Amino acid sequence: MRRHRGIALITALLVVAIATLAATALLGSSSLSIHRTAALRDSEQGWWVARGVESWILGILEKDLRENQYDGLGEAWALPVDYLPVDQGFVRGQVIDLHRCFNLNNLVLAEKGKTPATEQYRKQLERLLASLPSELQASPAIVGAIVDWADADQQPTFPEGAEDNIYLQHNPPYRTADRPFTVVSELLAVRGVTPALYEELRRRHLVCALPEVTKVNVNTADEQVLLALSETAQPTPQFTQFLERRKDQPAQSVADFSRDGGLPGIEPYITVSSQYFQIQGEVFVGSSRVALYSLIRRPESGAPLVLAHSADVE
């Protein structure tokens, strides 16, 4: 009898233990589902907030075009946002003028008779690379490899060009794009471009990749980019003074810069207005983070257009 009671007690304990394990597992599964649902809700809300920010920026750019025909660093679109409260979170980011940098695709899209000769753009990029710190090993000769990556032929540019015959020897092997750059990060695949050099160009927005030949905005461009447009590549006192005052007193026309900018001879390559911009924004909602990158084209008339956008959701 006692033996039967002992077995019944053990059986009861096993049943209780199994029930406890089942309840714990069910509770854990429910908690995980709740957290997963909350994360999905937060990320979805963050994405729609990011799209709202994108629409907001489009409106600012359209209004700016109506108010003036030049773009500078002191305008509303150019001011970074460090903290903008939204429901259950905040937004931060900035708008980058893509006419502040050297357009890599000018190297292969320029045609004689329509735009300045391609050779002039190659010399400008050579001067820009030569102006970087020596530790980056930015040899101007790698411009040939950059051209070969984007041009349509398989003829290596002398002396440092590189076509498929070079890249097919890599492990793993790959081919040149043989078309204009779509993103600046393609530079990492080009012979001679080191990660340190790429990071310097990316961080300072010295180069960009746009779908047509573009000019450099003297009101927003980096000093080195502007100097690279000049054959002398040397700053003058007049040029230095322009850089110091341009945020508050931007050039309102190319003629203004020609008169006051102190870099003669670069008029074919410059502008005071911009058509291409990039939104770099982050949205934090609840436990989610959405990083938004949007390429915008603002035509001379009409509403700005989003040409492409990507998002990184965490």
matplotlib code that plots the C-alpha trace (Angstrom):
import matplotlib.pyplot as plt

x = [0.0, 2.8, 4.6, 1.5, 1.3, 4.9, 4.4, 1.3, 3.3, 6.1, 3.6, 1.9, 5.3, 6.2, 2.8, 3.4, 6.9, 5.8, 2.9, 5.3, 7.7, 4.9, 3.6, 7.1, 7.6, 4.2, 4.9, 8.3, 6.9, 4.1, 6.7, 8.8, 5.8, 4.9, 8.4, 8.6, 5.2, 6.3, 9.6, 7.7, 5.3, 8.1, 10.1, 7.0, 6.2, 9.8, 9.7, 6.6, 8.1, 11.2, 9.0, 7.3, 10.6, 11.5, 8.3, 9.0, 12.5, 11.0, 8.7, 11.6, 13.6, 10.7, 10.0, 13.7, 13.7, 10.8, 12.5, 15.9, 18.0, 21.1, 21.9, 24.2, 25.1, 23.0, 19.6, 17.0, 17.6, 21.4, 20.9, 21.4, 18.7, 20.2, 17.0, 13.4, 10.8, 8.2, 5.7, 7.6, 11.0, 13.0, 14.6, 18.1, 19.9, 21.0, 20.6, 23.8, 24.2, 25.6, 27.0, 29.5, 31.6, 33.4, 31.0, 32.9, 30.7, 31.9, 34.9, 33.0, 29.7, 31.3, 31.4, 33.3, 31.2, 28.5, 30.4, 34.0, 36.4, 36.7, 40.5, 39.8, 37.8, 40.5, 43.1, 40.7, 40.4, 44.1, 44.6, 42.0, 43.6, 47.1, 45.8, 45.0, 47.3, 50.3, 49.6, 46.5, 48.7, 46.3, 48.4, 46.8, 47.7, 44.7, 42.4, 43.1, 41.8, 38.7, 38.0, 38.4, 36.0, 33.2, 34.0, 32.4, 35.5, 38.2, 41.2, 43.3, 44.1, 47.9, 49.7, 47.6, 44.5, 42.8, 40.3, 38.9, 42.4, 43.5, 40.4, 40.0, 43.3, 41.8, 40.5, 37.6, 37.7, 35.4, 34.9, 34.8, 31.4, 31.8, 29.1, 28.9, 29.1, 25.8, 27.2, 30.5, 31.2, 32.1, 35.4, 36.4, 36.5, 38.8, 42.5, 44.6, 41.7, 42.4, 39.8, 41.5, 41.3, 37.7, 36.8, 38.4, 36.5, 33.2, 33.5, 34.2, 31.9, 34.7, 33.3, 29.8, 28.1, 25.4, 23.6, 24.6, 27.4, 27.2, 28.9, 30.3, 28.4, 30.9, 28.6, 28.8, 31.8, 34.8, 37.8, 39.9, 37.2, 37.1, 40.9, 41.1, 39.0, 41.8, 45.0, 47.0, 45.2, 46.5, 44.3, 44.4, 43.6, 40.4, 39.4, 40.0, 37.9, 35.1, 35.1, 34.9, 31.9, 30.0, 27.7, 26.2, 27.0, 26.8, 27.5, 24.2, 25.6, 28.7, 29.5, 29.6, 32.1, 34.2, 34.4, 34.9, 36.0, 39.6, 39.8, 39.7, 39.2, 36.9, 33.6, 32.8, 32.8, 30.9, 27.4, 25.6, 22.5, 22.0, 19.8, 20.9, 20.6, 20.9, 18.9, 20.8, 18.4, 17.9, 14.5, 14.4, 10.9, 10.6, 13.2, 13.7, 16.2, 15.5, 18.4, 17.1, 19.2, 17.3, 18.7, 16.7, 16.7, 15.2, 14.6, 14.8, 11.0, 8.5, 8.5, 11.6, 11.7, 13.0, 15.2, 16.1, 16.1, 17.2, 16.6, 18.5, 16.1, 17.3]
y = [0.0, 2.4, 1.4, 2.4, 5.7, 6.4, 5.7, 7.9, 10.7, 10.4, 10.4, 13.5, 15.2, 14.3, 15.6, 18.9, 19.2, 18.6, 21.0, 23.6, 23.2, 23.4, 26.6, 28.1, 27.3, 28.7, 31.9, 32.2, 31.7, 34.2, 36.8, 36.2, 36.7, 39.9, 41.3, 40.2, 41.9, 45.0, 45.1, 44.6, 47.4, 49.7, 49.1, 49.5, 52.8, 53.9, 53.2, 55.3, 58.1, 57.9, 58.2, 61.2, 62.8, 62.2, 64.0, 66.8, 67.3, 67.3, 70.1, 72.1, 71.7, 72.7, 75.8, 76.7, 76.6, 79.0, 81.5, 81.7, 80.4, 79.5, 77.0, 77.6, 76.1, 78.6, 77.5, 75.5, 72.2, 72.3, 72.5, 69.1, 67.9, 66.4, 65.7, 66.0, 64.4, 62.1, 59.7, 57.3, 58.4, 60.9, 61.7, 62.9, 63.4, 65.8, 66.6, 66.4, 68.6, 66.1, 69.0, 69.6, 66.7, 65.5, 63.4, 60.2, 59.7, 62.9, 60.9, 58.8, 60.7, 63.9, 64.4, 66.9, 69.6, 69.2, 69.4, 70.1, 67.4, 64.2, 64.7, 67.8, 65.8, 63.3, 66.0, 67.4, 64.0, 63.5, 66.9, 66.0, 62.7, 64.3, 66.8, 64.1, 63.1, 61.1, 58.2, 57.4, 56.4, 58.2, 58.1, 60.2, 57.4, 55.3, 57.6, 55.4, 52.4, 54.3, 55.3, 51.7, 50.5, 52.7, 53.0, 50.6, 49.1, 46.7, 48.8, 49.6, 53.3, 54.0, 53.8, 52.4, 51.2, 47.9, 45.9, 42.4, 40.8, 42.2, 41.5, 38.0, 37.1, 38.0, 35.4, 35.4, 36.7, 39.5, 41.8, 45.6, 47.2, 48.7, 51.2, 54.4, 54.2, 53.7, 54.1, 55.4, 52.2, 50.6, 52.3, 49.6, 47.1, 49.3, 48.5, 50.8, 52.2, 51.2, 51.1, 54.1, 56.1, 55.2, 56.1, 59.6, 60.2, 59.0, 60.7, 64.1, 63.8, 64.5, 62.3, 61.1, 59.0, 60.8, 59.7, 62.7, 65.2, 67.7, 70.9, 71.7, 74.1, 76.7, 77.6, 74.0, 72.2, 71.2, 73.5, 70.7, 69.9, 73.5, 73.8, 70.6, 72.4, 74.9, 74.1, 76.0, 74.2, 76.9, 79.0, 82.8, 85.3, 86.2, 82.5, 82.0, 85.1, 83.7, 80.4, 82.3, 84.3, 82.0, 80.5, 83.9, 85.5, 82.8, 83.5, 84.2, 83.5, 82.1, 85.7, 86.7, 83.9, 84.8, 88.4, 87.6, 83.9, 84.2, 81.0, 82.2, 79.7, 77.2, 78.7, 75.8, 73.4, 75.3, 76.4, 78.1, 75.9, 72.2, 69.5, 66.4, 65.8, 62.9, 62.4, 60.7, 60.1, 57.9, 57.3, 55.8, 54.5, 52.3, 49.6, 50.0, 52.1, 52.9, 54.4, 56.0, 57.0, 58.8, 60.2, 63.2, 65.1, 68.6, 69.8, 73.4, 73.4, 71.0, 69.0, 67.2, 63.4, 60.5, 58.5, 55.8, 55.1, 52.4, 51.6, 49.7, 48.5, 47.2]
z = [0.0, 0.9, -2.3, -4.3, -2.5, -3.3, -6.9, -7.0, -5.3, -7.8, -10.7, -9.3, -9.0, -12.6, -13.8, -11.9, -13.3, -16.9, -16.5, -15.1, -18.0, -20.5, -18.8, -18.8, -22.4, -23.3, -21.4, -23.0, -26.5, -25.8, -24.5, -27.6, -29.8, -28.0, -28.4, -32.1, -32.8, -31.0, -33.0, -36.3, -35.3, -34.4, -37.6, -39.7, -38.0, -38.3, -42.1, -42.6, -40.5, -42.7, -45.8, -44.2, -43.7, -47.3, -48.4, -46.0, -47.6, -51.1, -50.1, -48.6, -51.8, -54.0, -51.9, -52.0, -55.8, -55.9, -53.6, -55.3, -58.1, -56.1, -53.4, -50.4, -47.0, -45.1, -46.6, -44.7, -46.6, -45.7, -42.0, -40.2, -37.8, -34.6, -32.8, -34.1, -31.8, -33.4, -31.8, -29.6, -30.9, -32.8, -36.2, -37.1, -40.4, -43.1, -46.8, -48.9, -52.0, -54.6, -56.6, -53.9, -55.1, -58.2, -60.3, -61.3, -64.3, -65.9, -66.8, -69.3, -70.0, -71.3, -75.1, -77.0, -78.5, -75.9, -72.6, -71.7, -73.0, -70.9, -70.7, -68.6, -66.1, -65.8, -64.9, -62.3, -60.6, -60.8, -59.0, -56.4, -55.6, -55.5, -52.9, -50.4, -47.5, -48.7, -46.3, -48.4, -51.3, -53.7, -56.8, -59.6, -62.0, -60.7, -62.6, -65.6, -63.6, -62.6, -66.2, -67.4, -64.7, -66.1, -69.9, -72.4, -74.0, -72.9, -73.8, -70.7, -70.2, -70.0, -67.7, -64.8, -66.5, -65.7, -67.6, -67.3, -67.9, -64.5, -62.4, -63.7, -62.0, -58.6, -56.1, -56.6, -60.2, -61.4, -64.4, -64.8, -64.8, -68.3, -67.5, -65.4, -61.7, -59.9, -56.3, -55.1, -53.2, -56.5, -56.1, -53.7, -56.6, -58.7, -58.9, -56.7, -54.5, -50.9, -48.2, -46.5, -49.7, -50.3, -46.8, -47.1, -50.4, -48.9, -45.5, -47.0, -49.9, -52.4, -55.1, -56.1, -58.9, -60.8, -64.0, -66.1, -66.5, -63.6, -62.5, -59.1, -56.9, -55.7, -52.7, -51.2, -52.6, -50.5, -51.0, -52.5, -55.0, -56.2, -56.3, -58.4, -61.1, -61.6, -63.5, -60.9, -58.0, -55.6, -53.3, -53.6, -50.9, -52.8, -52.9, -49.2, -48.4, -50.6, -48.6, -45.3, -46.3, -48.7, -46.0, -45.3, -48.7, -51.4, -55.0, -56.7, -60.2, -61.9, -62.9, -59.2, -58.5, -61.5, -60.2, -56.5, -56.2, -57.2, -59.3, -62.9, -65.8, -64.0, -65.3, -67.6, -64.6, -62.0, -61.0, -58.1, -58.1, -57.6, -59.0, -57.2, -53.4, -51.0, -47.8, -45.1, -42.2, -39.2, -37.5, -34.0, -33.0, -29.9, -30.2, -34.0, -36.1, -39.7, -41.8, -45.0, -48.0, -50.9, -54.1, -55.2, -58.5, -58.5, -62.1, -63.0, -63.2, -61.6, -58.4, -57.1, -57.8, -55.7, -58.1, -55.7, -52.0, -49.7, -46.0, -43.3, -40.7, -37.3]

ax = plt.figure().add_subplot(projection="3d")
ax.plot(x, y, z, "-o")
ax.set_aspect("equal")
plt.show()
